C-alpha cells in the first residue's frame, strides 16, 4: 500500500480559489462576502475530499460526523473507535484546516502510534488550542510524544491526558517540557499512575513553570514523599490557581506539607482534597496554613475521615482570620451539631460570602467513654486517707482473722461503708478476689495492690510518652523532607519571604534566608558595628601598611569611592582611642598622612603585641635586673684599670 505524506495532501496555495476582482463601487461589499463564502465552501470540500482519500489509502472507514461538522470550531469525536490508523487519516485532513480550535478524541484507543501522527500534524497546524486525548492508552511512548507537542507547538492552551497509564518516569517528560512552555494554561493528568518519584517530578513542574493555571492530578497515587514534594513545588509556585488532588491518599503527612505550602503560596484559588484519608488531626495541620493564606477561596474536603471536631476547626480558622478569602468549604459527608450551626451563623455575620456544605445536623463530638477507676485502688486510697488497715475495716465480719469472708458478707460490708464504689465496681472486685468462685473472698490481695498500681501507672506513662515522641519524630521527618524538597526546587538566587511580613528587631542583625551573593557587601556594611556613616563617607580609603611600605592612596575621583572588604587579620593594627577610623580600621587623619614612616615614630609598630607576650611578667623583671648588674660590674672594672694605670 502506498504511504500518504502530509506534503502531498496538505492544502497548497495554488489550489486555493483566487478571490474575485472588484467590480464596481456599489457591489464591492457583496462581492467580497460571496467570495468569502465560496472560499469557506471550497476549503470544507477540499478537507472532506482529503479525509476520504486518506481513509481509503490507510484502509479505515470514514467518520461521517467529521465531514458533517467541518464548519464547527469544536470537533467532538469521543468514543468513535478510531484507532491509530483512523487517527492518521484524521491528522492528514487536519493539516490544512484553519477552523477547528478544539479537538476531542477521548476513548479512541489511538495508542502511541496515533499520538505520533498528531505530533506531525501539530507541527503544521497552529489553529488547535484545546486537545483531549483522555483514555487512549498512550503509556510511556505516548507521553514522550505529548511532551514534544508541548515543546514544539505554540498554539495549544489546554491538554487533557487523563487515564493513559503514565508512570513515575513519564512525569519527567512533562516537567522538562513545561520548563520552557509558558503558553499552556490547563493540563489534566488525572487517572494515571504517578507515585512518589512522579510527585517529585511534578513538584519540579510546579516550581519551574510560569504559565500553568489549572492542574488536575486526581486519582493518582501521590502519597508520603510524592505528596510532600508536590506541596514543596506549590510553595514557590506563582501562577497556579486551580489544583485538583482528590483521590490520592495524601493522609495527614500530606496535610502537614500542604499547610506549610499555603503559608507562602499567594495565587491558589481552588484546592480539591476530596477523599485523601484526612482526619481531624490532618485538618488541624491544614488550618495552620490557612491562618496565613489570603487567596484561597474554595476548599473541598468531602469524603475524608472528618467529624464535627474537624468541621469546628475549619469554621474557627475562618472566624479568627479577618483577611481570609475562603468562600466555600465542602464537608458534605460530615454530620454536625447545633454548636457548629450556631458558630457558623456567627461566622457568616462577619464573612457573609462564606458557604459551608455539611451533611446535616445530628452528629456528635466523639469522646472516649470515661475509664472506670480500679476498685482496688479506690479501697486502698480510702484506707490511706483515714489511716486504717484492712483488718480494721474487715474486723467486724472477719472475727477469726483469717482474711477470708463469705461473698455475701463482703458485699454487705462494702455497700454499708462510705467507700465510693458503685454496684458494678463491687461485682468486679468480688470476681477478682474470688477467681475460683468458691463463695469466699480472700482480701489479702488488697495488701499488694499499691505496688502493682504504681507499676501499671508508670507503664501507662511510658506508653503515652513513647507515642508522643514517635508522633513528634514523624512530624519532624515530614517537615525536614518538605524543606529539602523546597530547597531542591527553589533557585539559589531567589528569596522566600516568611509569612507575616518583615519584622523589626533592634536586638541584633536580621536573619537572611537564600540571599543572593551579590548583596553580601551591603549586609556586612549594614550589620557590622565597626563602621560609621561619617567614616564611610570619606573620600580616601587607606589600606594597612605591610612591612613599612608607603600607604596606597587612590585618586579622589567620584568613581573611585568604592570600599573593599574589611581587614579581618588577627594582627591588624589598632588605632588610638579618640581618633577616626576608616573602613579598614586605619587612622585617616591629616597628621598620619604627613608623618614619617619610621619604625620608631610609627604608632602602628608600637601597638603591635610583643612576640614574647606569652612569658610571665616576673621572668622579664628578673632578666632586666641581671642585665643591670652585669653592666655595673663592667663599669667598676674599667674604673679600677684606669686608676691602676
SULSUL-V684543 format. One record per helix or strand of 3 or more residues. SS is the DSSP state (~ for helix, > for strand). FROM is the first residue (numbers start at 1). TO is the last residue. If there is no record, write none. Layout:
SS	FROM	TO
SS	FROM	TO
//
This chain:
~	6	9
~	28	58
~	64	68
>	74	76
~	83	94
>	102	104
~	111	122
>	130	132
~	139	152
>	158	160
~	168	177
>	186	188
~	196	208
>	214	216
~	225	236
>	242	244
~	251	264
>	270	272
~	280	290
>	298	300
~	308	320
>	328	336
~	338	350
>	355	361
~	375	385
~	390	394
>	404	406
~	407	416
~	423	433
>	440	442
~	443	489
~	517	527
~	533	536
~	558	560
~	590	594
~	603	606
~	617	644
//
